[in-house]
Amino acid sequence: MRFLIHQEGPDMNTVLVVEDSATQRAMMSDLLKEKGLNVTVAKDGVEALEQIQIQCPDLVLLDIVMPRMNGYEFCRRFKSDPKTQKVPVLMCSAKGEEFDRYWGMKQGADAYIAKPFHPADLVGTVKQLLRK
């Protein structure tokens, strides 16, 4: 009989999923948890900034179109803070035009994935960014 040991420790990466859609948030969280990552969630940029005060993640998975504070605004603030500027940001949005991608990178995003995405692409990009 084999036992799965649930690890929570310094060697386990934490991803903050910032997404206003409860369905998308749950789907992304489950996908990342299955790959052995710790996941915290926020509904928008304001809540995400509050979460970061409590625990700084190793990576932020960020939607763009959200209430209160959109992903671009959050990314600008997050990347301008010396405490968090080195934390990778992966933008994940239905805004899949080249301009959206360009603008996301201009705000400081480290990578950009358009929705709908293939789960393997999301996980692969997250893992790649965490290795840097």
C-alpha positions as CSV (number, residue, x, y, z in Angstrom):
1,M,0.0,0.0,0.0
2,R,1.4,3.4,-0.9
3,F,0.7,6.6,0.9
4,L,0.7,10.1,-0.5
5,I,2.6,12.4,1.8
6,H,1.1,15.9,1.7
7,Q,4.0,18.3,1.9
8,E,3.8,21.9,3.1
9,G,7.1,23.4,3.5
10,P,9.7,25.7,2.1
11,D,10.3,23.4,-0.8
12,M,6.7,23.6,-1.9
13,N,5.8,26.5,-4.2
14,T,2.8,28.7,-3.7
15,V,0.8,30.1,-6.6
16,L,-1.7,32.9,-6.1
17,V,-4.6,32.6,-8.5
18,V,-6.3,35.9,-9.2
19,E,-9.5,35.3,-11.1
20,D,-13.0,36.8,-10.8
21,S,-14.8,33.8,-12.2
22,A,-15.4,31.2,-9.4
23,T,-15.5,28.4,-12.0
24,Q,-12.2,29.4,-13.6
25,R,-10.6,30.0,-10.2
26,A,-11.6,26.5,-9.0
27,M,-10.5,24.8,-12.2
28,M,-7.0,26.5,-12.2
29,S,-6.6,25.9,-8.5
30,D,-7.4,22.2,-8.8
31,L,-5.1,21.8,-11.8
32,L,-2.2,23.3,-9.9
33,K,-2.9,21.5,-6.7
34,E,-2.9,18.2,-8.6
35,K,0.7,19.1,-9.7
36,G,1.8,19.4,-6.0
37,L,1.6,23.2,-5.7
38,N,0.1,25.2,-2.8
39,V,-2.6,27.5,-4.1
40,T,-4.1,30.7,-2.6
41,V,-6.9,32.6,-4.4
42,A,-8.2,36.1,-4.8
43,K,-11.3,37.4,-6.7
44,D,-9.6,40.6,-8.0
45,G,-6.5,42.8,-7.8
46,V,-7.5,44.5,-4.5
47,E,-8.0,41.2,-2.7
48,A,-4.8,39.9,-4.3
49,L,-2.8,42.8,-2.9
50,E,-4.3,42.1,0.6
51,Q,-3.3,38.4,0.3
52,I,0.3,39.3,-0.6
53,Q,0.6,41.2,2.7
54,I,-0.2,37.9,4.5
55,Q,1.9,35.6,2.3
56,C,4.0,36.4,-0.7
57,P,3.5,33.8,-3.4
58,D,6.2,32.2,-5.6
59,L,4.1,33.0,-8.7
60,V,0.9,34.9,-9.5
61,L,-1.5,33.6,-12.1
62,L,-3.5,36.6,-13.1
63,D,-6.7,37.3,-15.0
64,I,-7.0,40.8,-16.7
65,V,-10.7,41.7,-16.8
66,M,-11.8,41.9,-13.1
67,P,-13.9,44.3,-11.0
68,R,-12.3,46.8,-8.6
69,M,-8.7,46.4,-10.0
70,N,-7.9,44.8,-13.3
71,G,-4.9,42.6,-14.0
72,Y,-2.8,45.3,-15.7
73,E,-3.2,47.7,-12.7
74,F,-2.4,44.9,-10.2
75,C,0.7,43.8,-12.3
76,R,2.0,47.4,-12.4
77,R,1.7,47.8,-8.6
78,F,3.1,44.3,-7.9
79,K,6.1,44.7,-10.1
80,S,6.9,48.2,-8.8
81,D,7.2,47.0,-5.2
82,P,10.8,46.0,-4.4
83,K,9.5,43.1,-2.2
84,T,7.5,41.5,-5.0
85,Q,9.1,42.7,-8.3
86,K,11.1,39.4,-8.8
87,V,8.0,37.2,-8.3
88,P,6.9,35.9,-11.8
89,V,3.4,36.9,-13.1
90,L,1.6,34.7,-15.6
91,M,-1.3,36.6,-17.2
92,C,-4.1,34.3,-18.3
93,S,-6.9,36.1,-20.2
94,A,-9.6,35.7,-22.8
95,K,-8.1,38.9,-24.3
96,G,-5.9,37.0,-26.7
97,E,-5.0,39.6,-29.3
98,E,-1.3,40.4,-29.9
99,F,-1.9,43.9,-28.4
100,D,-3.3,42.4,-25.2
101,R,-0.2,40.2,-24.9
102,Y,2.1,43.1,-25.7
103,W,0.4,45.4,-23.1
104,G,0.5,42.7,-20.5
105,M,4.2,42.3,-20.9
106,K,4.6,46.1,-20.8
107,Q,3.0,46.0,-17.3
108,G,5.6,43.6,-16.1
109,A,4.0,40.2,-16.8
110,D,6.6,37.4,-17.3
111,A,4.4,35.3,-19.5
112,Y,0.9,35.4,-21.1
113,I,-1.5,32.6,-21.9
114,A,-4.8,33.2,-23.8
115,K,-8.0,31.5,-22.6
116,P,-9.2,28.9,-23.4
117,F,-5.9,27.2,-22.7
118,H,-4.8,23.6,-22.7
119,P,-4.2,22.5,-19.1
120,A,-0.7,21.2,-20.0
121,D,0.3,24.6,-21.4
122,L,-0.8,26.3,-18.2
123,V,1.0,23.8,-15.9
124,G,4.1,23.8,-18.2
125,T,4.4,27.6,-18.2
126,V,3.9,27.8,-14.4
127,K,6.6,25.1,-13.8
128,Q,9.0,26.9,-16.2
129,L,8.5,30.3,-14.5
130,L,9.0,28.7,-11.0
131,R,12.3,27.2,-12.2
132,K,13.8,30.7,-13.1
